Amino acid sequence: MLSEYKAAYKNELKYIKQVLDQPLTEEQIFNVEYIVLQRLIEKKLLLNLVDELNLKIRA
């Protein structure tokens, strides 16, 4: 899970830096950390729920 977080965080920072085209403040970096962590938690909870309900996910 830690490697997944690090990869997601790195990708999100890269994307935001490209969009903003300027350095991020410490507050913005903290917000990115929080958002990435929140997304990963939500993803894990949804996958657990899908598993508990025996649902199938189609691509």
Beta strands, then each sheet from edge to edge (+ up, - down):
end
